[in-house]
């Protein structure tokens, strides 16, 4: 509950003698006059910290001071945004394409087929089913292998929780010579994104599962931006992975 503070008008004058300008000032700053008192919220700039009161005849005189304070706040916010801009807000994109439901499969396959240098892929769920050898999730895993065979640097990180059923996809990629790892046990990798040739980024809600590719409502985006790709590469390289020996550590 927001408490309100009542400021008593020190003079014997009632609110009715406030000038039109003073009334406008009061209305502007959410101050109303009730039974000869000026009332406002605790956040009002007209509240005195010492518990004192402001006479009604100097309310208008405080107007300039209030405007100056608000101007200073505005300048502070602008300067903060100029010198401390968030990286995500400072990464321009040349092209952004929404990938709704089945659009993801088509665009992601074409992007992997065009990869020449590298593919970095982090995925929460990549479930390879022996009952659906030619499903979208299976075909995309094969595109990763094809990119690796063309000479691209393909690195994959899968969520290591056994409940995610990523083992078959992990073994499928591992047996094909792809650099694939599970994430460390102390944290969940819920990210689902791909960075291609340090220029293209695909990220969103799609998992490489039967549900994620053919049953669910999903939404992702395809982004052409070297700045975004650089940021996502950094995010990928910060994911701690589980080594085959059982040790955990940062990627090298």
Secondary structure, 3 states (H helix, E strand, C coil): CCCEEEEECCCCCCHHHCCHHHHHHHHHCCCEEECCEEEEECCCCCCCCCCCCCCHHHCHHHHHHHHHHHHHHHHHHHHHHHHCCCHHHHCCCCEEEEEECCHHHHHHHHHHHCCCCEEEEEECCECCCCCCCCCHHHHHHHHHHHHHHCCCEEEEEECCCHHHCCHHHHHHHHHCCCEEEEECCCCCCCCCEEEECCCEEEEECCCECHHHHHHCCCEEEEEECHHHHHHHHHHHHCCCEECCCCCEECCC
